[in-house]
Amino acid sequence: MGVAGLILGILGAIGSFLPVVVFGAWLFALIGIIISAIGMKKAKAENQPSGVAVAGLVLSIVGFVIALPNLICAIACASAVRGLGAW
């Protein structure tokens, strides 16, 4: 679970900086947060190291925090450009 959360966190963090990919990056980051949290809980219950799950959680949170405003700006810009063609 921790490795899956880390991979999704990396995809979300990197994708949040790319203009077209930002539309799916927030979803990767959100799923990464959930999976990493579950991985941390399982690791603590089994007395296993949880470093990979923590790294996935941090990257997923960073990716989500960066992707959400970028997504809002992209949607606002797209709707503004579409509105310009009406006149």
C-alpha positions, 0 to 999 in steps of 0.5 A: 500500500505504501509503494502504491501511495508513493507512486500516486503521490509522485504522479500527482506532484509532477502532474500538478505542474503540467498544464494539461495533466493537471486535470487528472493530477488532483485525482492521483493525489487524492487517491494517493492520500487515501492509499498512503493513510491506509498503508501507514495504518497497516504498517503501524498495526503490523509493527513494520516501517512506514517510511514509504507510506509517509513519503507517499502521503507527503507527496500526495498532499503537496501534489493536491495542494498545488494541483487544486488551484492550478485546476481552478485557474485552468477552468477559469481561463478556459471559460473566459476564453470561450466567453470571448468568442461570443462577441 
